[in-house]
Amino acid sequence: MSDPSRLGKVSQFQLDILALAFKVSPSRAFFVLVSHVSANVANILAPWFLGFLVASFGASESRSGHGGRGIFYAVLIYVALFCANMILRNIAIPSTEQLKIDLETNLSLRELRRSYTCSSKIRSRANDSEVTWAMQNAGRAAATAWENFVFGPLTAFVGILAGLIMVTKTGGWITGGVFLLACLGYILVSSPLVRRHRNRSAEFVALDNNSHSHTVDVVAMWREAKIFGVNGWLEEHFLNLRRSLASAGIARARATRNLYLAQSVILSIAMLALIYSVALSGKVGPDLVGNIVAVSGICTASIMSLQSLGFGFSAIVQAEAQWKGAIAVLENTQSELPISSANFSGLVPCVAGRPTWVIGPSGAGKSSLLEELLGLRGTSSQLERIVNEEDVPVVAKGRVAYLPQENRLIGATVEDNIRLGRDGGETETLLERLGLDAFTQRGQRSREALKPTSSSTSGGESRRIVLLRTLLDDDAELIVLDEPTAGLDQGWSDIVWELIIEKAASTPVIVATHDSRAPRSDSDPVVWVSPRK
């Protein structure tokens, strides 16, 4: 249904996902596959058995004169087989869904792990939204590929194989040949329509993704709408985005309609050809009627499964593209410095007693310098040259505690946000000292899970919480603070500076700031950062 090389690549991708599914949950994956294979076999056997019973009861009761009872029993058995097919197909729904969730979780966790261990240069350039998108899409791609394999290629293969066997058994080799030709015709006619459907779906998905980001941009322009009075223009811009999306959605719907209509026509022609071939193969009588009933049902059940093959293959191709786009976000190909206090040796004075100040105007590159030295972003060529000079003294690698400018919190208690699973010193006194009494063990918010995306904490509270996270790292041989008093009023800034001076008495501390209230003395070591020209 596409070029052979493309099919081979998709097959390899699908094999990788199958292997991962059995690795994540072998018993669940086996149960899902067996239940769907059994359901498809039952779906083929039901019409064959119905035809067999119609012929048998018809022959016997034509002799006895009681025709209705046999047909009733035949239909009853057929319904029982049909119910068995539905039960086998649906009994695996919870396992199928659980396996999809497990796959999505496993792949999302893998991408999260990569975001922690990949090149800092790549990680610093990929914003958090991009990494989150990569995590979600990698997991969803795997879940989509697994689901569409079960309901697509697997269903089609089992349906066609079982159908070919039972049609040949019922109507002979000629009927089996007609069945194969019908399947090939079905595939040939559907292939270009499937490709068109896939392309239209890809266009819609791309526009839908862009529409979301553009809508966020339009919503964020509320200040401009009020100040400049441009509500009408922004609304029209939003409507144009929606019109483009609607047009792509309609094009996809038309491609879907055309595919279904073409497949319905092919199925009808195949049914007529098969029934005609069966009719020519025998005399009119119960056996012929039974064979026609059987072949008609088998043809419908097996050839209709090819419909899921086209849509399944299309979805797997899109899942592979989604997968590749996700893992490309965090490709680890860039050089960087290791995260170590040794990076500062010879470049920045690191001594206990008083803080070392990194001073410079806003935008001079203080944060960039610190993160390059910390190994949190790719190093500039100038910095690499300086660090690799032979006359730079080298000290043992040591652990670094770092306070970035951003206040990063997770949906957990303040205690968990401070410790992040680490052992450390006592937090109660410092929480009280920084005005965070409500979050102490005796406080009313001690067990409250913070909501980082809402206003559960003020900006000042968040800043003090992440500052404690840094200062309470007892294993750190160096503490680096980037604008520690950002967003704090004078009263809290004074208390924070007191804590920093106290910490500097025992551990080397480097502080980047342009706070005029910083307690910097003339004897303190200073690193001046000038704007890059």
C-alpha positions as CSV (number, residue, x, y, z in Angstrom):
1,M,0.0,0.0,0.0
2,S,3.1,2.1,-0.3
3,D,6.6,1.8,-1.7
4,P,8.4,-1.4,-0.5
5,S,11.2,0.5,1.3
6,R,8.6,2.5,3.2
7,L,6.7,-0.6,4.1
8,G,9.9,-2.2,5.3
9,K,10.7,0.7,7.6
10,V,7.2,0.7,9.0
11,S,7.4,-3.1,9.5
12,Q,10.6,-2.6,11.5
13,F,9.0,0.1,13.6
14,Q,6.0,-2.1,14.3
15,L,8.3,-5.0,15.2
16,D,10.0,-2.7,17.7
17,I,6.7,-1.7,19.2
18,L,5.6,-5.4,19.4
19,A,8.8,-6.3,21.2
20,L,8.4,-3.4,23.6
21,A,4.8,-4.5,24.3
22,F,5.9,-8.0,25.3
23,K,8.7,-6.5,27.4
24,V,6.3,-4.2,29.2
25,S,3.7,-6.9,29.9
26,P,4.2,-10.3,28.3
27,S,1.0,-11.9,29.7
28,R,-1.2,-9.0,28.8
29,A,0.2,-8.7,25.3
30,F,-0.2,-12.4,24.7
31,F,-3.8,-12.4,26.0
32,V,-4.7,-9.5,23.7
33,L,-3.3,-11.1,20.6
34,V,-4.8,-14.5,21.3
35,S,-8.2,-13.1,22.0
36,H,-8.3,-11.0,18.8
37,V,-7.0,-13.9,16.7
38,S,-9.7,-16.2,18.2
39,A,-12.4,-13.6,17.6
40,N,-11.4,-13.3,14.0
41,V,-11.4,-17.0,13.5
42,A,-14.8,-17.3,15.1
43,N,-16.0,-14.5,12.8
44,I,-15.1,-16.6,9.8
45,L,-16.4,-19.9,11.2
46,A,-19.8,-18.5,12.1
47,P,-21.1,-18.0,8.5
48,W,-19.4,-21.2,7.3
49,F,-21.1,-23.2,10.1
50,L,-24.4,-21.5,9.3
51,G,-24.1,-22.6,5.6
52,F,-23.2,-26.1,6.7
53,L,-26.2,-26.3,9.0
54,V,-28.6,-24.8,6.4
55,A,-27.4,-27.5,3.9
56,S,-27.7,-30.3,6.4
57,F,-31.0,-29.4,7.9
58,G,-32.4,-28.5,4.5
59,A,-31.5,-31.9,3.1
60,S,-32.8,-33.9,6.1
61,E,-36.0,-31.9,6.6
62,S,-36.9,-31.9,2.9
63,R,-37.3,-35.6,3.4
64,S,-39.2,-35.3,6.6
65,G,-41.3,-32.2,5.7
66,H,-40.3,-30.2,8.8
67,G,-38.2,-27.4,7.3
68,G,-38.7,-24.5,9.7
69,R,-37.3,-26.2,12.8
70,G,-33.9,-27.0,11.3
71,I,-33.4,-23.5,10.0
72,F,-34.2,-22.2,13.5
73,Y,-31.6,-24.3,15.0
74,A,-29.1,-23.3,12.4
75,V,-29.7,-19.6,13.0
76,L,-29.5,-20.3,16.8
77,I,-26.0,-21.9,16.5
78,Y,-24.9,-19.1,14.1
79,V,-26.0,-16.5,16.7
80,A,-24.1,-18.4,19.4
81,L,-20.9,-18.3,17.3
82,F,-21.4,-14.6,16.5
83,C,-21.8,-13.9,20.2
84,A,-18.6,-15.9,20.9
85,N,-16.8,-13.7,18.4
86,M,-18.1,-10.5,20.1
87,I,-17.2,-11.8,23.6
88,L,-13.7,-12.8,22.5
89,R,-13.2,-9.4,20.8
90,N,-14.5,-7.3,23.7
91,I,-13.2,-9.3,26.6
92,A,-9.7,-8.0,25.9
93,I,-10.7,-4.3,25.9
94,P,-9.5,-3.6,29.5
95,S,-6.2,-5.5,28.8
96,T,-5.8,-3.6,25.5
97,E,-6.3,-0.3,27.2
98,Q,-4.0,-1.1,30.1
99,L,-1.3,-2.2,27.7
100,K,-1.7,1.1,25.8
101,I,-1.3,3.0,29.1
102,D,1.7,0.9,30.1
103,L,3.3,1.6,26.7
104,E,2.6,5.3,26.9
105,T,3.9,5.5,30.4
106,N,7.1,3.5,29.6
107,L,8.0,5.6,26.6
108,S,7.1,8.9,28.3
109,L,9.3,7.8,31.2
110,R,12.1,7.0,28.8
111,E,11.9,10.5,27.2
112,L,11.8,12.0,30.7
113,R,15.0,10.1,31.6
114,R,16.6,11.3,28.3
115,S,15.7,14.9,29.2
116,Y,17.7,14.5,32.4
117,T,20.7,12.8,30.9
118,C,21.0,14.3,27.4
119,S,23.3,17.0,26.3
120,S,22.8,20.2,28.3
121,K,23.2,22.2,25.2
122,I,20.2,20.4,23.6
123,R,18.2,20.5,26.8
124,S,18.7,24.2,27.3
125,R,17.6,25.0,23.8
126,A,14.5,22.8,24.0
127,N,12.0,24.6,26.2
128,D,9.9,22.7,28.7
129,S,6.8,22.6,26.5
130,E,8.8,21.0,23.7
131,V,10.2,18.3,26.1
132,T,6.7,17.7,27.5
133,W,5.4,17.4,23.9
134,A,8.2,14.9,23.1
135,M,7.3,12.8,26.2
136,Q,3.6,12.6,25.4
137,N,4.0,12.1,21.7
138,A,6.6,9.3,22.1
139,G,4.2,7.4,24.4
140,R,1.1,8.1,22.3
141,A,2.9,7.0,19.1
142,A,3.8,3.6,20.7
143,A,0.2,3.2,22.0
144,T,-1.2,4.1,18.6
145,A,1.1,1.7,16.7
146,W,0.2,-1.2,19.0
147,E,-3.6,-0.5,18.9
148,N,-3.6,-0.2,15.1
149,F,-1.6,-3.3,14.7
150,V,-4.1,-5.3,16.7
151,F,-7.1,-3.9,14.8
152,G,-5.4,-3.4,11.5
153,P,-2.7,-5.8,10.0
154,L,-3.3,-8.6,12.5
155,T,-7.1,-8.5,12.0
156,A,-6.7,-8.4,8.2
157,F,-4.1,-11.2,8.0
158,V,-6.1,-13.6,10.2
159,G,-9.3,-12.7,8.4
160,I,-7.9,-13.2,4.9
161,L,-6.1,-16.4,5.8
162,A,-9.0,-18.0,7.6
163,G,-11.4,-16.8,4.8
164,L,-9.3,-18.2,2.0
165,I,-9.1,-21.6,3.8
166,M,-12.9,-21.8,4.5
167,V,-13.9,-20.4,1.0
168,T,-11.7,-22.9,-0.7
169,K,-13.1,-25.7,1.5
170,T,-16.7,-24.7,0.7
171,G,-16.6,-23.8,-2.9
172,G,-13.4,-25.4,-4.3
173,W,-10.2,-24.0,-5.8
174,I,-12.0,-21.9,-8.4
175,T,-13.9,-20.1,-5.7
176,G,-10.7,-19.7,-3.6
177,G,-9.0,-18.1,-6.6
178,V,-11.9,-15.7,-7.1
179,F,-11.6,-14.8,-3.4
180,L,-7.9,-14.1,-3.8
181,L,-8.5,-11.9,-6.9
182,A,-11.2,-10.0,-5.0
183,C,-8.7,-9.4,-2.1
184,L,-6.1,-8.2,-4.5
185,G,-8.6,-5.9,-6.3
186,Y,-9.7,-4.5,-3.0
187,I,-6.1,-3.7,-2.1
188,L,-5.2,-2.2,-5.5
189,V,-8.3,0.1,-5.6
190,S,-7.9,1.1,-1.9
191,S,-4.2,1.9,-2.0
192,P,-4.3,5.3,-3.6
193,L,-7.3,6.3,-1.6
194,V,-5.6,5.2,1.6
195,R,-2.6,7.3,0.7
196,R,-4.8,10.3,0.1
197,H,-6.6,9.7,3.4
198,R,-3.2,9.5,5.2
199,N,-2.0,12.7,3.6
200,R,-5.2,14.6,4.4
201,S,-5.1,13.3,8.0
202,A,-1.5,14.4,8.3
203,E,-2.4,17.9,7.0
204,F,-5.3,18.1,9.5
205,V,-3.1,17.0,12.4
206,A,-0.4,19.5,11.5
207,L,-2.9,22.4,11.2
208,D,-4.6,21.3,14.5
209,N,-1.2,21.4,16.3
210,N,-0.4,24.8,14.9
211,S,-3.9,26.0,15.6
212,H,-3.5,25.3,19.3
213,S,-0.2,27.3,19.6
214,H,-1.7,30.1,17.5
215,T,-4.8,30.2,19.6
216,V,-2.6,30.5,22.7
217,D,-0.9,33.4,21.1
218,V,-4.2,35.1,20.3
219,V,-5.5,34.6,23.8
220,A,-2.3,36.1,25.2
221,M,-2.9,39.3,23.2
222,W,-5.6,40.4,25.6
223,R,-3.6,43.4,26.8
224,E,-3.1,44.6,23.2
225,A,-6.7,44.1,22.5
226,K,-7.7,46.4,25.4
227,I,-5.0,49.0,24.8
228,F,-5.1,49.3,21.0
229,G,-8.7,48.3,20.5
230,V,-7.9,45.6,18.0
231,N,-10.4,43.0,19.2
232,G,-12.0,42.7,15.8
233,W,-8.7,42.1,14.0
234,L,-7.7,39.4,16.5
235,E,-11.1,37.7,16.3
236,E,-10.9,37.7,12.5
237,H,-7.4,36.3,12.7
238,F,-8.7,33.5,15.0
239,L,-11.6,32.8,12.6
240,N,-9.1,32.5,9.7
241,L,-7.2,29.9,11.6
242,R,-10.4,28.0,12.3
243,R,-11.4,28.2,8.6
244,S,-8.2,26.6,7.6
245,L,-8.6,23.9,10.1
246,A,-12.2,23.3,9.1
247,S,-11.2,23.1,5.4
248,A,-8.6,20.5,6.3
249,G,-11.1,18.5,8.4
250,I,-13.6,18.5,5.5
251,A,-10.9,17.3,3.1
252,R,-10.1,14.5,5.5
253,A,-13.8,13.6,5.8
254,R,-14.2,13.5,2.0
255,A,-11.1,11.3,1.7
256,T,-12.6,8.9,4.3
257,R,-16.0,8.9,2.5
258,N,-14.4,8.1,-0.9
259,L,-12.4,5.3,0.6
260,Y,-15.4,3.7,2.2
261,L,-17.5,4.1,-0.9
262,A,-14.9,2.5,-3.1
263,Q,-14.4,-0.3,-0.7
264,S,-18.1,-0.9,-0.5
265,V,-18.3,-1.1,-4.3
266,I,-15.4,-3.6,-4.5
267,L,-16.9,-5.7,-1.7
268,S,-20.3,-5.8,-3.6
269,I,-18.6,-6.9,-6.8
270,A,-16.6,-9.5,-4.9
271,M,-19.7,-10.9,-3.3
272,L,-21.4,-11.2,-6.7
273,A,-18.4,-12.9,-8.3
274,L,-18.1,-15.4,-5.4
275,I,-21.7,-16.2,-5.3
276,Y,-21.8,-16.7,-9.1
277,S,-18.7,-19.0,-8.9
278,V,-20.4,-21.1,-6.2
279,A,-23.7,-21.2,-8.2
280,L,-21.9,-22.6,-11.2
281,S,-20.1,-25.3,-9.2
282,G,-23.2,-27.3,-8.2
283,K,-26.8,-28.3,-8.8
284,V,-29.6,-26.3,-7.2
285,G,-30.4,-27.8,-3.8
286,P,-29.8,-27.6,-0.1
287,D,-26.0,-28.0,-0.5
288,L,-25.8,-25.1,-3.0
289,V,-27.9,-22.9,-0.8
290,G,-25.7,-23.7,2.2
291,N,-22.6,-23.0,0.2
292,I,-23.9,-19.6,-1.0
293,V,-24.8,-18.7,2.6
294,A,-21.4,-19.7,3.8
295,V,-19.4,-18.0,1.1
296,S,-21.4,-14.8,1.4
297,G,-20.8,-14.6,5.1
298,I,-17.1,-15.5,4.9
299,C,-16.6,-13.0,2.1
300,T,-18.2,-10.2,4.1
301,A,-16.3,-11.0,7.3
302,S,-12.9,-11.5,5.8
303,I,-12.7,-8.9,3.0
304,M,-14.2,-6.3,5.3
305,S,-11.2,-6.8,7.6
306,L,-9.1,-5.4,4.7
307,Q,-10.7,-2.1,5.5
308,S,-9.0,-2.0,8.9
309,L,-5.7,-2.9,7.1
310,G,-5.7,0.4,5.1
311,F,-6.6,2.6,8.0
312,G,-4.3,0.7,10.3
313,F,-1.3,1.0,8.0
314,S,-2.1,4.7,7.6
315,A,-2.2,5.2,11.4
316,I,1.0,3.3,11.9
317,V,2.8,5.4,9.3
318,Q,1.6,8.5,11.2
319,A,2.7,7.0,14.5
320,E,6.2,6.4,13.2
321,A,6.5,10.0,12.1
322,Q,5.1,11.1,15.4
323,W,7.7,8.9,17.2
324,K,10.6,10.2,15.1
325,G,9.6,13.8,15.7
326,A,9.4,13.2,19.5
327,I,12.8,11.5,19.9
328,A,14.5,14.1,17.7
329,V,13.8,16.8,20.3
330,L,16.5,15.4,22.6
331,E,19.1,14.0,20.3
332,N,22.4,13.9,22.3
333,T,25.1,15.1,19.9
334,Q,26.5,18.2,21.5
335,S,29.6,18.7,23.7
336,E,29.5,20.2,27.2
337,L,31.4,20.5,30.5
338,P,30.7,18.0,33.2
339,I,28.6,19.2,36.1
340,S,31.4,19.9,38.7
341,S,32.7,22.6,40.9
342,A,36.1,22.0,39.2
343,N,34.7,24.0,36.2
344,F,35.0,27.2,38.3
345,S,38.6,26.5,39.4
346,G,40.9,29.2,38.2
347,L,38.1,31.1,36.6
348,V,36.0,32.2,39.5
349,P,37.4,32.6,43.1
350,C,35.7,29.8,45.1
351,V,36.5,30.2,48.8
352,A,34.6,29.9,52.0
353,G,34.2,33.0,54.2
354,R,32.4,35.5,52.0
355,P,30.4,35.2,48.8
356,T,31.9,35.6,45.4
357,W,29.8,38.1,43.4
358,V,29.1,37.9,39.7
359,I,28.2,41.5,38.8
360,G,27.0,42.9,35.5
361,P,24.1,44.8,33.9
362,S,20.9,43.0,33.0
363,G,21.4,41.0,29.8
364,A,25.2,40.9,30.1
365,G,25.2,37.1,30.2
366,K,25.6,36.4,33.9
367,S,23.1,33.5,33.9
368,S,24.6,32.1,30.6
369,L,28.1,32.2,32.1
370,L,27.0,30.3,35.3
371,E,25.1,27.7,33.4
372,E,28.0,27.1,30.9
373,L,30.4,26.6,33.9
374,L,27.8,24.4,35.6
375,G,27.6,22.2,32.5
376,L,23.9,23.0,32.1
377,R,24.2,24.3,28.6
378,G,26.6,23.9,25.7
379,T,29.9,25.8,26.2
380,S,30.8,28.7,24.0
381,S,34.1,28.2,22.0
382,Q,35.7,31.0,24.1
383,L,34.8,29.3,27.4
384,E,36.0,25.9,26.1
385,R,39.3,27.4,25.2
386,I,39.7,29.0,28.6
387,V,38.7,25.9,30.5
388,N,41.1,23.7,28.6
389,E,44.2,25.9,29.2
390,E,46.9,23.9,30.8
391,D,47.6,26.6,33.5
392,V,44.1,26.4,34.9
393,P,44.4,24.5,38.3
394,V,42.3,21.4,38.5
395,V,40.5,20.4,41.7
396,A,38.6,17.3,42.6
397,K,35.1,17.1,41.1
398,G,32.6,18.2,43.7
399,R,28.8,18.5,43.9
400,V,27.2,21.8,43.1
401,A,24.0,23.2,44.4
402,Y,22.3,25.7,42.0
403,L,19.5,28.2,42.3
404,P,18.3,29.2,38.8
405,Q,16.2,32.3,38.1
406,E,13.1,30.3,37.5
407,N,11.0,29.0,40.4
408,R,10.4,25.4,39.5
409,L,7.9,23.5,41.7
410,I,6.1,20.2,41.3
411,G,2.7,19.1,42.5
412,A,3.9,17.9,45.9
413,T,4.2,19.3,49.5
414,V,6.7,22.0,50.3
415,E,8.8,19.5,52.2
416,D,9.0,17.3,49.1
417,N,9.7,20.3,46.8
418,I,12.6,21.2,49.0
419,R,14.2,17.8,49.4
420,L,13.3,16.2,46.1
421,G,13.9,12.8,47.6
422,R,17.3,13.8,49.1
423,D,18.4,13.4,52.7
424,G,19.3,16.7,54.3
425,G,19.3,19.0,57.3
426,E,16.3,20.1,59.3
427,T,13.9,22.4,57.5
428,E,11.5,23.6,60.2
429,T,13.7,26.5,61.5
430,L,14.5,27.8,58.1
431,L,10.9,27.6,57.0
432,E,9.9,29.7,60.0
433,R,12.7,32.1,59.4
434,L,11.6,32.7,55.8
435,G,8.0,33.2,56.8
436,L,6.8,29.9,55.6
437,D,5.4,28.8,58.9
438,A,2.2,27.4,57.3
439,F,4.3,24.8,55.6
440,T,6.0,23.4,58.7
441,Q,4.9,20.1,60.2
442,R,2.7,22.0,62.7
443,G,1.4,24.4,60.0
444,Q,-2.0,24.1,58.4
445,R,-0.5,23.6,54.9
446,S,2.1,21.0,55.8
447,R,0.4,18.3,53.7
448,E,-0.9,20.5,51.0
449,A,0.2,19.5,47.5
450,L,1.2,22.7,45.6
451,K,-0.3,23.5,42.3
452,P,2.6,25.0,40.3
453,T,0.3,26.3,37.5
454,S,-2.0,28.1,39.8
455,S,-1.7,30.7,42.6
456,S,-1.3,28.2,45.5
457,T,1.9,30.0,46.4
458,S,2.9,33.6,45.6
459,G,5.9,34.5,43.6
460,G,7.8,35.4,46.8
461,E,6.9,32.2,48.6
462,S,7.9,30.1,45.6
463,R,11.3,31.9,45.5
464,R,12.0,31.3,49.1
465,I,11.0,27.6,48.7
466,V,13.5,27.0,45.9
467,L,16.1,28.9,47.8
468,L,15.8,26.5,50.7
469,R,16.1,23.6,48.2
470,T,19.5,25.0,47.3
471,L,20.8,26.0,50.7
472,L,19.8,22.7,52.4
473,D,22.0,20.6,50.1
474,D,24.5,19.5,52.8
475,D,26.7,17.6,50.3
476,A,27.4,20.6,48.0
477,E,31.0,21.7,47.8
478,L,29.9,24.9,46.0
479,I,26.6,26.8,46.0
480,V,25.7,29.0,42.9
481,L,22.8,31.4,43.3
482,D,21.3,33.3,40.3
483,E,19.4,36.4,41.5
484,P,18.3,34.9,44.8
485,T,16.2,37.9,45.8
486,A,14.3,38.3,42.6
487,G,10.7,39.1,43.3
488,L,11.2,39.7,47.0
489,D,10.6,42.9,48.9
490,Q,13.2,44.6,51.0
491,G,12.3,42.8,54.3
492,W,12.5,39.3,52.8
493,S,15.6,40.2,50.8
494,D,17.4,41.2,53.9
495,I,16.6,37.9,55.6
496,V,17.7,36.0,52.4
497,W,21.0,37.9,52.3
498,E,21.6,37.0,56.0
499,L,21.1,33.3,55.2
500,I,23.5,33.5,52.3
501,I,26.2,35.2,54.3
502,E,25.8,32.5,57.0
503,K,26.1,29.7,54.4
504,A,29.2,31.3,52.8
505,A,31.0,31.0,56.1
506,S,31.2,27.3,55.7
507,T,30.7,26.6,51.9
508,P,31.9,28.6,48.9
509,V,29.0,30.6,47.5
510,I,28.8,32.4,44.1
511,V,26.0,34.9,43.7
512,A,24.9,36.6,40.5
513,T,22.8,39.7,41.2
514,H,22.1,43.2,40.3
515,D,20.3,43.9,43.6
516,S,21.6,47.1,44.9
517,R,20.8,45.9,48.5
518,A,23.2,43.0,48.3
519,P,25.6,43.1,51.3
520,R,28.8,43.3,49.1
521,S,31.9,44.6,50.8
522,D,35.0,46.0,49.1
523,S,37.1,43.0,50.0
524,D,34.7,40.4,48.5
525,P,35.9,38.7,45.4
526,V,34.0,39.9,42.3
527,V,33.7,38.7,38.7
528,W,32.6,41.5,36.3
529,V,30.6,40.4,33.3
530,S,30.3,42.8,30.4
531,P,27.8,42.6,27.6
532,R,29.1,40.6,24.6
533,K,29.8,42.7,21.6
